[in-house]
Each structure stands twice: as structure tokens, then as C-alpha cells.
Amino acid sequence: ACFRLLCSLLIPALFLSGILCVCLVVLLWGIRLWLQQRKKQLTSAGKDGKRPLLVAFFHPYCNAGGGGERVLWCAIRTLQKKYRNVTCVVYTGDRDATGEEIVEGAFRRFNIKLTHPVKFVFLEKRYLVEASLYPHFTLLGQSLGSVFLGWEALLKCVPDIYIDSMGYAFTLPLFKYLGGCRIGCYVHYPTISTDMLSVVRNQDTRFNNAAFITNNPLFSKFKLVYYYFFAFMYGLVGSCSDVIMVNSSWTLNHILSLWRAGACTSIVYPPCDVQTFLDIPLEEEKSTAEHGIVSVSQFRPEKDHPLQIRAFAKLLKEKRLGQQPSLKLILIGGCRNEQDEERVNNLKRLCEELGVSNNVMFRINIPFEELKRHLAEATIGLHTMWNEHFGIGVVECMAAGTVILAHNSGGPKLDIVVPYEGHITGFLAENEDSYAETMAYILSLSPEKRLEIRENARRSVHRFSDQHFEETFLLSVEPLFK
């Protein structure tokens, strides 16, 4: 009787599920056909009678002026130079600026001049991907929000080739299966990484893993399940890509383990404006009356400025014994909002507590020429972020001629501060003690020895130039144009 009851319930349920699946497939196929029709109606043929190939970049914050935007404009310029019958489209939420102002901003900030016009598709629902909208389950909220934003983009313009250049992987299936596009992406930073999973698993307190979670085994277990589920979904959507470009070896390792698409994944180092810094003349230090230690990074929690201040205080304490040149720590960075400004105030209070206020200088949102001057005069370039995915600031410090001291992890460890032709290019450290010791060691070297390290570092950074980016980018995206 039980078996008959089970069969009488199970068979109709399976039948109904089958019908629903078929209906869903038909619906999705219908949407795809409708979008293809829409594409034909909205795109007109060029002067030669051929319809241009539409290459769309999904970059909701294209006017932000950071390293990710430099990649975007360099990529567009590269495609315009190589392919004639291509129209580049940028999906953006920067509705407070016109297309002309955005292009002008790219030229002003990055000195990137585009050879042809760019078509901008302005999106109204960018607020759906802002972290502030999701105080809890932020990763999932932003990812689902990006799907709705992607749908708005797809309705407004159906491209032939779709490139996500900002890390919104959940838009990829949408453009592949509904838009019928060839899919590429440039990954600056994995939305979730195996390091994030290990932080939660080991119950480590960090800026993205609050103490109330680490102190509660149940909360930690729940967060770990949530992260594993999200990592599985992230791997699923990422594997829809036809071409995957990553910015460093660190990002490559994480993307390979999560997306499992090694055949179409390659490293394309971001284009750093190394030439501008290489133009700073490299000379042996004339004066040893004062040594400058410069840090260049936004005032964000993950950059770990407190570690820099504590290590510097330790160095000063040891240096006060005996007559030594005076030392100055110069913290250069951008403040985006009130939270960043409050962070700077907290850092100033830390300087007072440690008694180093007179030796620490804060330079916020300074012009580029002033940044160049500080780097030209500095002895040491300092970087303390754990698992920085690449580290454009590290490259800039090396190109400008400082002796770099970076964190022994991520991009700096694997790609940037590595021996060049067998010669040392800089130093790595992990904690307060090793940073203080290494700074003391660098300062104890002769000016001639420091000059040798600076010259090696400068020679090594040509790998991160615009020209090298153009070559590797074109090689990577070639399958999308076949």
C-alpha cells in the first residue's frame, strides 16, 4: 500500500517536473531568439555594408580612475588599433558624466588616447551591486544584483563578444546562453578565494571575518557552509567563459582551483604606467641626513596601515640608540568616503599613542606630480597588504627607484619582487618585527649597494608596461574573434 501511494505521488511529481523543465527550456530559447531579433533591429551596417562586430565591456564604474579602469581603457585602445571592423561598447552606471567626459577623464588620468569613438550604454540599476545595500550576505547580494544589472545591459545592447572587466562573473551565463555571445573576462580579484575559505575555517579574525563570528563555532560553521555554496556557484558561472585573463599568478592559482578551466586561462599582467616613473632620474643618494619611507595605497582596511606605523615605531625605537640619520614615514593615499577619513584619524591617533607623530606625514588625495616627487626622494617603498592580488603600487615604487619592502604573499611575492636575471629586486616581510628588521637592514646598506638593487628593480618592471599588456591581451582574446 505504501509503495502504491509512493508511486502515485512520485510519478505525477516527476511528470510535472519534466513539463516544467521543458517549459523553462522553451522560454529561455524564446528569449534568446527574441534578443537575437532585437540585436538585428538595433545594429545597422557600416559604410562598407558590413555590420560591425560589437565588443562590449561590462564595467559599471568605468569613471572611477583606478587600476581596473586603466586595464579597461588600454584594452579598448588595443582592440581599436588591431581590429578595424569593431565597435567597442562600455556598459556603465556612471550616469553623472557624459561619454565625452568619461573618455576625456581616461586621457587626463591615464594618458590613454582612443583612436575611435566608444559607445556607452548607461545603466540605471547600478545601486544593485553596491555593497552598502547588503550589510549581510554581501557576496551573494552583490552577485544576484549583478545578474539584474546584466539583464538591463543585455536588453539595451546585445553584443557579439562580451568581456566582463570588473569581476561580475554571475553575468557570464546570461550573455552566453541568452545573448548568444562569445565570453571573455579579466579577473582582477576572485570574488571568493580559497584563502577566504581558510580564514573562516580556521576562525581567524580579519576585516572581512568579524570577531563575533570567529568566537561562535555555530556562526563559523554556518558561514563556512555559505562560503562553500557560494564558491561552488562562482565556479559554475566562471566556467562559462571562452577566454579567461587573470592579473597575477596568485589570482591564477585561485581561479584554476575554483573555475577549473585551465585550457582557456592565462596571465595578462595589468598595464602599469611604468614609463612615467622610469623618467625620474636614478642617481646615487647625495644626502644621508634624512631617509624617507613612502607608502602608496588607498586608506582601506585590507591595506593594513597600522602594521606600517607599528613597524616604523619599532624601527625608530631601535635607531634612537646612537647618532643616525632622521627617518620620515610618508603615508600617501586616496580617501573615497567618510569611513576612509575616519580610518586616517584612527591612524593619526595610533601615531600619537606610539609617540611617532612628528616622524609620520599623511598626504591624502595628492596630485600626481607631488606623488612622483615623494617617490623620487624616498629611500624605501613600503607595502603591507596580505595577499594583494597584484600590486600596481609596488611596481610604481620599483619603477620610481625606491628600494621596495612588500608583504611576503600574493602578487608581490609571486610576480613582482622576484629576482631578475639572478639579481635581487627588493625585499619581503610578514609581521611587525620582520618589517622593522628589514627596514633597518636596507638603511644599513651602502648607497652603492642600494643603487644596485634599485637598478635591478627598474629593469625588471618592463614586464608590466603598456606594450607588454597589449601583446599578451591580443594573444589571449584572439579565440573570441575567430
Secondary structure, DSSP 8 states (H G I E B T S, - for coil): -HHHHHHHHHHHHHHHHHHHHHHHHHHHHHHHHHHHHHHHHH----TTS---EEEEEE-TTTTS-SHHHHHHHHHHHHHHHH-SSEEEEEEE--TTS-HHHHHHHHHHHH----SS--EEEE-S-GGGG-GGG-SSSHHHHHHHHHHHHHHHHHHH---SEEEE-SS-GGGHHIIIIIS--EEEEEESS-SS-HHHHHHHHTT--BTTB-HHHHT-HHHHHHHHHHHHHHHHHHHHHHTT-SEEEESSHHHHHHHHHHH--GGGEEE------HHHHHTS-----S--SEEEEEEE--S-GGG-HHHHHHHHHHHHHHHTSS---EEEEEEEE---SHHHHHHHHHHHHHHHHHT-GGGEEEEES--HHHHHHHHHH-SEEE---TT-SS-HHHHHHHHHT-EEEEESSHHIIIIISS-BTTB---EEE-SHHHHHHHHHHHHHS-HHHHHHHHHHHHHHGGGGSHHHHHHHHHHHHGGGG-
